[in-house]
Amino acid sequence: MNKVIPLLDQRISARAAAPVFAGGRLADTRGRAMRDLRISVTDRCNFRCVYCMPREVFDSSYRFLPHDAILSFEEITRLARVFVGLGVNKLRLTGGEPLVRRNLDRLVAMLAELDAEVTLTTNGSLLAKQAAALKKAGLDRVTVSLDSLDDATFRRMNDADFPVAKVIDGIETAAAAGLGPVKINMVVKRGVNDQSVVQMAERWRGTGHIIRFIEYMDVGSTNGWRMDDVIPSAEVVRRISERWPLEPIDANYPGEVAERWRYVDGGGEIGVISSVTQAFCSSCTRMRLSTEGSLFTCLFAQSGHDLKALLRNGASDDELRNEIAAVWQKRADRYSEIRTESTAKNKKVEMSYIGG
Ligand code: SAM
């Protein structure tokens, strides 16, 4: 450790001599602005979803990060403040399963002081218990993942024998606590849960909650992704439209990930997230902060930029700001636009680590 610090000190003082980011609109090499920060608060999860953390890999011998390797709430908040100063207006807590991190409401309260929306993506298993405290702490909205209403299918997919009813209880408790309308994410995998698409649409029609169908992606290196397993969003829209006609509607804001469709009969709206068949890299405004403080410019990245070393070696806010701005300004990622069966085999960082 003693040998490493002087080297880092040299890097920091070299950076201090560089011009401070002068403000204005921060753009990457493709002209994209930085607006969202996804913060992974833990690499652990109480589910073993077959497409995300397959049990064969994430088993009892898997080495999750030790406590001292992960960013503290104070460190996360300090970085988040710098990001907000650079133009980020949305913070999303994710993981792993964010609600397994103890006292998460304390972090929410700290982030709620910043000038940004604070949201959370969760598998819903612990939401009923924590929804009121999260709302009180200042959480703005919640997204809950739910892959099927068929209990046997859902238990098979989460591979933790967790029932649908408890997730629905989490969704309803969150809505009652004032965290609605809730967004519900369903990853659609051919032959696994695609038979649940229409039933899922029916369950959330007219409730005010918004179901979003996500194309199964080649995140990480462990899920054995194949293009044949992807149900294109166009097919999801077609299947639902055959029952209740849908029409496209405008995005709520530029760069919105989900494409919105509404029921012609007034039954509300659905979303589709087509990362595979209709890449949205050109409008991607997201940065990701991993549980141990590495910064990733793309969900499909193969490496990150270490901010924790800077934080823990005394970097000033200006130095952090310069570093983050420089990473964004160099950003050229467009993985989903150039994806092939062969890039899918790249050694990518796992989604549970980088933050979904
Ligand atoms: N544990 C939380 C949850 O379940 O929502 C947050 C983390 S999880 C990695 C975030 C989202 O990524 C979930 O909606 C999950 O279904 C989705 N996801 C994970 N692996 C995926 C894949 N291979 N393709 C598409 N979506 C995926």
Residues whose N, C-alpha, C, O or C-beta is under 5 A from the ligand:
A	BS01	SAM	Y51 C52 T94 G95 G96 E97 P98 T121 T122 N123 S145 N185 V187 I214 E215 Y216 M217 V219 M351 G356
